[in-house]
Amino acid sequence: MDVFDAIKGRRSVRKYTSRPVERELIEKIVDAGRWAPSSGNTQPVEVVVVTDPEKRSIMADVSGYARYLKDAPVALVVCVNLSRARSRYGELGVSYFAPLDASVAIQNMMLAAHALGLGTCWDSVFDKVKVRELICLPEHVEPFAIIALGYPAENPSPPSRRPLREILHWEKYGG
């Protein structure tokens, strides 16, 4: 799939079939995240794959929005390794760069999933303490987001987008 088609065609999918996602596809998707750029090449992103239905159900319950995690066959818990994030930039690496690094990795993973015929939806509003305990994260690893992953049972319409002429500025704002 062409990268521009993937960018324009990817949607937030909230309904999934029960078909399991093949391990090789999960690995390919996480590998796409691994190839995302990171600040100072610190590579602070860690991913915990959760296929256990009971764990996904608990994650859905501690989320403000992601009830669909109960139905998605896979949850990718994207985490930040605080030691790696801090290694080059100190607290700025943790508070500023690490969220950017994780976000770029998530975008890569969601585009890769779409290109492979899978659906995703990104959730970042959840009880991080409960998820940390559920997946046994060490103290220096912080959960950042949960990506629901599976074969889509819906084909959402594209959301509206502001016209390019409204957001593109040349040389100065409004130019």
N, C-alpha and C positions, 0 to 999 in steps of 0.2 A: 504494500500500500504506500502510495506517495505520502510524504510527510505532511503536505498541505491538506490532503484529503483526510488524514488522521486528525489533524488539528481541527478542521471544520466539522468532521463527522462524529467526534467523541461527544458523548452525552453522559450526564449523571444518571445511572441506571439504579432504580430502587426495587425492581422486581426481577427475580432470577428463577431459572429452572432448577430442578434438583440434581441435574447432571453434574457429577464431580469434575473438577478441573484437574487435568493431567499435571503430574509433578513437573514434567519437562517444560510445560508452559509457564508454570509458576516460577520456576528457576529462570526462564528466559525473561520474564517480566521483572523480576528482582534484579537480574543482571543489567537490564536497561536502566534501572535506578542507580546501580553501582557506577555506571558510566556517566552519570550527571556530573557537571562541574561542582567543585566545592571550594570554599574560601581557603586559600593557601594550600589546596590539595589535602586538607586535614581528613577528608572522607569520614565524617562523624556519623553517617547514617547506618543504622542496624535495622533489620527487618525480622520480625517474628511472624511466622506463618501459623495461623490458627484454623484448623479444619474441624476441631471437636465441636459438635452442635451445642453442647451444654455451655462451653466457654463462650461461643458466639452469642448465645442467648443472654448470658450474664452481661457481656459487653453491650448488647442492645439495650438491656435494662438500665445500665448506668450511663447511657448516652442520652443527650437531650433531643436528638433527632434521628438517630440511626436504627430505628426499629427493624429496618430491612436486613440488618446483620443476622437476624434469626434465620432468614431464608437464603442468604448468600452462602454458597458452599465453602467459601474461603474468606478469612479476614486477614489482611496484611497489616500488622501493627508496626508502623514506621516509628522508629525511635532515634534519639540522638545520644551518642556516646559523649557525655560531658567532658570526660578526660581528653578525648581527641579534639573536641571543640575548643577546649581551653588551652591546648598545647601550644598553639601558635599566637593566639590573640587574647589570652586571658579571659576575663569576664565578658569582654566584647564578643569573643568567639561564641560564648554560651548564649548571651542575651540577644545578639544581633545576627551574627553569621550563621549559626547553627539552624535557626528557623528557615533562613533563606536556602541553605543547603538541602534541608529536608524537603522543602517545597519544590525545589527543582527536581529532586529525585522522584518525588511523587508524580509530578507532571510527566516525567519520562515513563514511569511505570504505567500510568493511566493511558498514555498514547500507545505504548507497546501492547497493552491489553486490548485496546480497541483494534489495533492492526491485526491482532490474532483472533478477532471475532468474539472477544469477551467484553463484559460490561464492568464498570467500576463506579463507585461513589465514595467521595472523600468526606470523612467526618473528623472534626477536630474538637468537638464539644462533648467531652465525656469525663467521667470521674477518673482522673489519671492515677490516683492512689489505688483504687480498686483494680484497674487494669494492670498496673505495675505488679500488684500481689498475684493476680490471676495468672500472669505469664512468667512470674518469678524473675523479674528484672533485677539485676544488681543495682546498688545505690548510684553508681556512676552512669547509668543508662536511664534516660527519661522518655516515656511514651510521648509522641508528638501528634500522631494522627492514626486513624484506622481507615483502611481502604477496603470496602466490600468488593469482592471479586467473584464473578461467575458468568455463566452463560445467560445472556439477557432473555427475559420473558416479556420484555416490552421494547418498543422502539420510540423513545421520547422525541417529540418534535424539537427542532432547534429553537433555542431561546432568541429573543430579539437582541440585536447588537446595535450600539450607536454607530452611525455612519463614520467611516474613516476620516472624512473631512472634519468631523467634530473633535477627534482626538489627536490628529496629526498636526504638529506645529513645526514650522521651518524657521530656524535661527532664533526665534523668540516665541513666547507664549502668545497665541493669537495671530502668529505670522504665517 
